[in-house]
Amino acid sequence: MKWIASAAFGMEGMTGRDLKHLGMGNVRVLDVGGAEFEGGFADAFRANLWLRTCDRIMLVMAQFEAKTYEALFQGVKAIEWEKLLPEDAGFPIRAKCVKSQLMSPSDVQKIAKRAMVERMKSAYGSDWFSETGAVFQVDVSIRNDVVTVALDTSGEPLSKRGYRTWNGEAPLRETLAAARVLLSGWHPGQPLYDPCCGTGTILIEAAFIALNRAPGLTRKFAMEAWPCVPHEELEAIRAEARKKFEEGRKRPLNIAGSDINPEAIELAQRHVKQAGLAGRIGLSVKDMRDVMPGTDVSAEEKGVFIANPPYGERLDNIRAAHAVAKQLGALQRRFPGWKLCAFSADMGFEKEYGRRATRRRRYYNGRIECEYRIFE
Ligand SMILES: C[S@@+](CC[C@H](N)C(=O)[O-])C[C@H]1O[C@@H](n2cnc3c(N)ncnc32)[C@H](O)[C@@H]1O
């Protein structure tokens, strides 16, 4: 079967690398939208459980050209839905159209639904479907007149790991936080410190990486409710991941963070606990101007700061973002030999920071253009 690991713009290569690392077959990085791979249900489950930077794992049911609604209808109806969907399956449809003749998502959604119902009617000899059983979310996306029909195996996006139940002022998506940690060049064992950690997402994702904790370990995926998957095999894969974490959690961890806002630190403490990491991550209320070598962070070992400072994407908070950029520059100067990685939408960041970044990478957080800057 062919699968797509969908990922945000700019994260396609990283998703492809992670899939190869998991041993998936025929991995192909897409220009937009993620990476493809081949395998069975168990492989898709492993991808759901272990991929840190992608949003969903989709099962590709068909790909065909359609410039008319008739072609779309026939293409969707030709799919052997009954092979996977039981008679009582729920099959909601979401549609997306980009640069195509068919550009109305609501019409595409309606036609695809009608085509599926027609197929199910002839397969099950029934003309009424209760849709009260397991949910098979169908995704119909049309790009350059090519339709991809896929089933969402993940359910809630993979950024939802299950540990974050409260949001701070500008929470960071877990998948983005994990990507920033992986791109930073930090290696587990080295100290890692987030001087404006908010609700603790970067710290928790780094700890998961260091302790070999599968990001999806404690959450459920939509495919687990499907009758067609090999349930025992999936349970064995989850049990193996649990064992890996049991072993991994014995490793030493040198991860800590602080934030000027006491409420954010309270939330971070709750999240750390919910992530099963109570007592493993140092947290304190502190202005980053007061983070000092020796007291908060090791003075001898060289480590990495990773920061998601206030964004500065709106005029009213650009001044605050500039001030924080300046403070981050001063922080790195207090810690010779430490690397500092920061991402924000503030394009004046480097000027305020006081030097040019060694490396930078552009990406989008939603519609906001941002830069991830690494200062060696
Ligand atoms: C974009 S949020 C970080 C969100 C965080 N990554 C999360 O996942 O929740 C920016 C954080 O910087 C903190 N902050 C702003 N100025 C600060 C300062 N001078 N020292 C420490 N923290 C500061 C804010 O309180 C806020 O929590």
The ligand as a MOL file (V3000), in Angstrom:
LIG
                    3D

  0  0  0     0  0            999 V3000
M  V30 BEGIN CTAB
M  V30 COUNTS 27 29 0 0 0
M  V30 BEGIN ATOM
M  V30 1 C 6.2440 32.4240 21.9590 0
M  V30 2 S 6.1970 32.1760 23.6910 0 CHG=1
M  V30 3 C 6.9950 30.6290 23.9370 0
M  V30 4 C 6.0420 29.4990 23.7690 0
M  V30 5 C 6.6330 28.1520 24.0970 0
M  V30 6 N 7.5800 27.7070 23.0970 0
M  V30 7 C 5.5230 27.1240 24.3180 0
M  V30 8 O 5.5520 26.0670 23.6930 0
M  V30 9 O 4.6240 27.3740 25.1090 0 CHG=-1
M  V30 10 C 7.3970 33.3300 24.2540 0
M  V30 11 C 7.6640 33.2760 25.7360 0
M  V30 12 O 8.7060 34.2030 26.0490 0
M  V30 13 C 8.4990 34.6180 27.3910 0
M  V30 14 N 9.3420 35.8180 27.6550 0
M  V30 15 C 9.1960 37.0550 27.1440 0
M  V30 16 N 10.1790 37.8670 27.6180 0
M  V30 17 C 10.9590 37.1260 28.4350 0
M  V30 18 C 12.1270 37.3780 29.2120 0
M  V30 19 N 12.6950 38.5770 29.2420 0
M  V30 20 N 12.6570 36.3670 29.9330 0
M  V30 21 C 12.0920 35.1310 29.9120 0
M  V30 22 N 10.9810 34.8340 29.2070 0
M  V30 23 C 10.4190 35.8130 28.4680 0
M  V30 24 C 7.0020 34.8270 27.4510 0
M  V30 25 O 6.5360 34.8050 28.7990 0
M  V30 26 C 6.4860 33.6480 26.6110 0
M  V30 27 O 6.1310 32.5600 27.4200 0
M  V30 END ATOM
M  V30 BEGIN BOND
M  V30 1 1 1 2
M  V30 2 1 2 3
M  V30 3 1 2 10
M  V30 4 1 3 4
M  V30 5 1 4 5
M  V30 6 1 5 6
M  V30 7 1 5 7
M  V30 8 2 7 8
M  V30 9 1 7 9
M  V30 10 1 10 11
M  V30 11 1 11 12
M  V30 12 1 11 26
M  V30 13 1 12 13
M  V30 14 1 13 14
M  V30 15 1 13 24
M  V30 16 1 14 15
M  V30 17 1 14 23
M  V30 18 2 15 16
M  V30 19 1 16 17
M  V30 20 1 17 18
M  V30 21 2 17 23
M  V30 22 1 18 19
M  V30 23 2 18 20
M  V30 24 1 20 21
M  V30 25 2 21 22
M  V30 26 1 22 23
M  V30 27 1 24 25
M  V30 28 1 24 26
M  V30 29 1 26 27
M  V30 END BOND
M  V30 END CTAB
M  END
